[in-house]
Amino acid sequence: MSPPRPWPALLVAALLLPLISRCSGGWRQDELECEQAANQLLKCCPGFDPSTLSCSYSTGCGTSYPALTVAESECIDNESCETLVATGVCARASDSLPIQTTDGGLTEHPGVCP
């Protein structure tokens, strides 16, 4: 008797995964980039509290966006720890960035990354 073939189960999983991801909303690029930047800030910035940085996107009564834009997140992630401290990025990020919300227009915040 030959062992069972795993390909039927893999085929079913491959077909269902996109459907499950679509139904759950999946991750947005701005959320992923923000999470990576938060990790870099945690690693590089003494005293940085990641709980002050919201990287969530949600809809409901208005829309909430991650506190960091994709450009800010990429800037933070691409800099060395020394640069983040020296240019004041750590200090600005530690000032509890607001959650960006919209009721027709995006609420801006002062830039974190120069």
MORASUL-V762201 format. One line per field, one symbol per residue. ss: DSSP state (H for helix, E for strand, C for the rest). phi: phi as a letter, one per 40 degrees, with the letter a starting at -180 (. if undefined). A space follows every 50 residues. Layout:
ss = ???
phi = ???
This chain:
ss = CCCCCCHHHHHHHHHHHHHHHHHHCCCCHHHHHHHHHHHHHHHHCCCCCH HHCCCCCEECCCEEECCCCHHHHHHHHHCCHHHHHHCCHHHHHCCCCCCE EECCCECCCCCCCC
phi = .cccccccccccccccdcccccccggcccccccccccccccccbbdgcbc ccbcbcbabicgbbbdcbccccccccccccdccccccgcdcccccfdccc babhacccbdccbc
